[in-house]
C-alpha cells in the first residue's frame, strides 16, 4: 500500500475557477431555473385553459406571452452556446429535472 502523495487530497478538492467556465456554468444554472419556471407556468396555463377559467382575451395574452418567453429562452440558450437539453439536470433516481421538449 502506498502513501498518498502530498497535496493529492488538496488537488482532488480544487475548484476550477476559470472565469469563462464559471460564467458559462452560472448562465446554465440561471437558464435552468428560468426553464423550470417557464415549464411550470406553461403547465398551469394549460390547466386553466382546460378548466375554462380564462376569457378569450386572457387566453390570447397568455398564449402570446408563453410563446414569446419560449422564443426568448431559445435566444438566451444560443447566446450562451447551450441547448435546452444542456439545461436538464439528472436527479438520479428521481429522473430528469425538466420535462422532455415537445417534438
N, C-alpha and C positions, 0 to 999 in steps of 0.2 A: 504494500500500500504506500503510495507516495503522498507526501505532504502537499497541500495546495500551494501554488505559487503566491508569493507576497503580492498583494494588490489584486489578486484574481477575484476575490469577493467584491471588492470595490468596483472592478470593471463590469461585473455581472449586473450591478445596480446602477451603472452610469446612465445618465439621461442623454438622449440625442437632442442637443439644444441648437441644431442648425436653424437659424432664423426662418429660412424659407420653408423648411419642413414643418416647423411649429406653426407658421402662418397657415399653411395648407391644411394641417390637421385640425386647427381651430376652425377654419372655414368649413371643413367637412362636418365637424361636430355641430356647429351652428345650423348648417343646412339640414342636417339630420333631424334636429329638433323642429325646425320650421316645417320639414316634410311630414313629420309625425303629426304636428298640429294641423297641417293642411288636410291630411287624410282624415283626421278625426272630424274636422269641420265639414268635409265632404260627406262623410257618413251621416252626420247629424242632419245635414241638408236633405239627403235622400230620405231619411226618416220623416222629416217634416213634409216633404213633397208627397210621400206615400200616405201620410196621415191626413193630408188635405188641410193643414192648418195655415197655409200661406195663401195670400191673394195672388192673382196673376202677376201683378206688378212686383210683388216681393219675390216670386219665383224667378222672374226675368232678371231682377237685380242680383239675386243670389247666384243664379247660374252664370251671369256675366262676371261677377266678382271671382267666383271659383275658377272660371276659365282663364281669367287674367292672372290669377295667382299661380295657376299651373304653368302658364307660359313664362311667367317671371322666374319660377323655380328652374325651368329649363335654361333660361338665360344665365342665372346665377351659377348653376352647375357648370355650364360651358365656360363661363368666365374663370372658374377656378379649376378647369380641367377635370371635372368629375362627371360621372354618370349617376343616374338615380340609383342604380344598383350599388354604387360605391357608398351610398348613404345608409344602406341597410346593415344593421348590426346583428351578428349572430348571438343570440341569447342562450346558446347551449340547448339544454333540454326544453326550454320554452319556445324555441324556434326563432325565426327572424323577427326583428322589431317591427318592420314595416310590411304592409300588405304588398303582394306582388303587383307590379304595374299592370294595368289593363292592356290586353293585346291590341 
